[in-house]
Structures are given as C-alpha cells and as structure tokens.
Amino acid sequence: MTRTIVASASKEVVIGFDQPFCVIGERINPTGRKKLAAEMVVGNFETVKRDALEQVAAGATMLDVNAGVTAVDPNATEPALLVQTLEIVQSLVDVPLSIDSSVSAAIEAALKVAKGRPLVNSVTGEEEKLEAILPLIKKYDVPVVAISNDETGISEDPDVRFEVARKIVQRAADYGIPAHDIIVDPLVMPIGAMGTAGKQVFALLRRLREELKVNTTCGLSNISFGIPHRHGINAGFIPMVIGAGMTSAIMNPCRPQEMEAVRAANVLNGTDPNCQTWIMTYRDHKPAASGADSAGATAAPASAGGRRRGGREARRAQG
C-alpha cells in the first residue's frame, strides 16, 4: 500500500489510500491577497499567524506555506521571506508543513530550517524544474508534489497529463526517489470552462492509483473557478474525488460545508473507524437557522482541534 510520510517536529502524518483524507490548508499564500502580501513585505505576520492557528483549529492536517509576494526578482527576495514565514508558522502549530514555491533557492533555504519531514510543493515535468528540484528531494529525503504539466503547458487531454506524471515518477526513480514520495497533482480544470473536467479528473485519479500507485492532490477550488456558489460545487466534488482515489487536497479548511464533506467521505470510505471523528466533531451540532449563509458564515461545530471560523476563498487556479 502506498504511504507518503510527512512530519512536523513531533507529529507524523501518513497520506495513503487507507488513511483519512489529508487536508492541506491553503490560506498562508499571498497570491491574490494584496493585503497579506503588503503585510509580509514589511514584516507584519499577524495575518499569517491567525491563518495558521485558525486552519489547524478547523481541522487542517497540514499547512501550505507560500511567500511569493512579488514577481520582481523573487530569487533575491523570496528565500529569506519564506524561511521567516516557515519558522513563524512551525513555532505556532504542530502539523506538517508544505513548502510552496516556484523558486528553487527558496525551497532549499526552507528545507534547511524545516522541522520534521515537510512536503515540497512542487516540481513539474519541465526539464529545468526536474533538474533543479529532484536533487533537493533526494538530498533532504522529503516528498514532493508533481504537477502534470511540462514545457508545452497544461494539456486539456488527460492522457497527456497522465504521461507527464509518469515521466516525473520515472525521473524521480532515476534519482533514487521512490514513487510513494511523489504526490501527483493531475491538474483540475474549471468545470465552468470545461464540462468534462470532473469526469476527466475522476478517470485520471483511478489511473494514477492503479498504474503509477501514487498519492494525489489538487488545488480543490480550481473546479469551481468562475461560477457562482463555489463552495457548493467544492463540497460536492470532495467525496467524488476521494471515491476516485484522491488522497489529499490543498483547500480552505475554514469552510464548514467543505470540511463536512471531507469528514463524511472519510466515514463512507472506511477511513474514520466507527465514525469516531464524525461523532466527536458533530455530536453537539445544531442545524443552521433558515437563510444562513451557505458559504459558511455561521459558526461551525467544535472539533478536536478547536472551533472553526469563516475564511478567505482560496488558492489560485492553476493554469
């Protein structure tokens, strides 16, 4: 059975087909968040701290940490800022972290200070990226997200995206990196722009699980990009991708509707034995009043990690 191990200083998490779905909190990411980017540039990390604590309280298994505040010479600015952000986050919460950057120097700088066994987000099928990132994955013995695009861009053909994933897995093997340390992102397309996007990713997930035997992830909110009431689509998408074999997602855990879908899928998928987590989370749950905000503005039920609160919508759409 494929198992990817990630860890903080004292907490280990296993990502796998027989494990509860891994929720990777997306909110520590200044992309598309002008206020957060402006704060981070001047050394203000209050929003970062709040986002870290709220996401863990909401039930995030891991946290993604991104410090890409500017496109102007990120090679010079991003490494130090990513290190600072990472150190602040891991001083506050004890969950594994995902080091999220497109700058190789920033990834290595963060790996030097990261505690435990973080996830690196990410490598693509581009030769330049493979040659820059895979040696770091081998050197630091960490898992990596493999995004299924290459020099030709993001293909609308799921067979092409599968072959890019296969290429990355094979190239990783050349470096001595096992397939269980590759978490493939098959690239979820927006359903509003491509009506077959859902069916495509379900089929891709089954192939990735059965043929490459790898764990998988995605930017969950990509599926609903550009259409109204996105959280309803996201919540419906979650159990379907889990049923098709997806084992993690980069998403907003502060959305009660979406976290309920994750927990329900764990129950129905058999990864919440005896419904224990569901019962502990929702035994005191009271239905929302009529007319409550469907995006999750009402208070969420208490969980083992605390009480969830509403949060900002989500990670950038890939591609």
C-alpha angles and dihedrals in degrees: 000000000000112000127175114197121209125171147182122210092291109002126078124199125191119209112201149125091267095045133086113273111276112234111203108197111230105191101097091080124106093200105121091359105103095178093052092046092051091049094050093048091060095042098259109141101168093112091046090053093047093047091050094052096042094049093051091046088051092056107268112164092202138003127232112218120201128170101178096137098152142023090211108103097326090175088069100040109028103063096062094041093049091050091050092048093046093050092050093050096047090049089059106039135034102217128108116269135222114219104218119193142121089210113091094203090054092051092052093045090052093046089057092061102030116114122223119355112322127190118243116223105224165021127145132200091262111120093229091054094045091053093047102042108032094063088054091050090052095043095051096032095230134139122251139207110239113207114207101233133092140178090310092060128235112336121215087213109092091205090060091049090050092053091051088053090049090050092053092048091050094047090049089054089056087062092047093256111143122229091244088068092056116086108190123215104202090193115248113226123214109267090213091063099034117033092197094053094105096048090045095056094044090055092044092052092053091051093047091051098043102035105029096023092216134143117247142211140173144184092266100202092057088086093064099039113141100010131098126260091022096177092063090056092044092051091051092046095054101069091041095055091043089052089051092053109270111148104188142011138196101234146135108276091188090077105093094199092056096044090050088055091051093050093045091050090051089054094048093041092054096244094112100064113215088356086275099151092043093051094045091049101043107026090105095036117137119198115252117259117261112278095024117156107274091208089071106265091143119086115274124227118272116264134192088271097048136266124330125227134194116274145187121286117262164269122323118269110255114238 
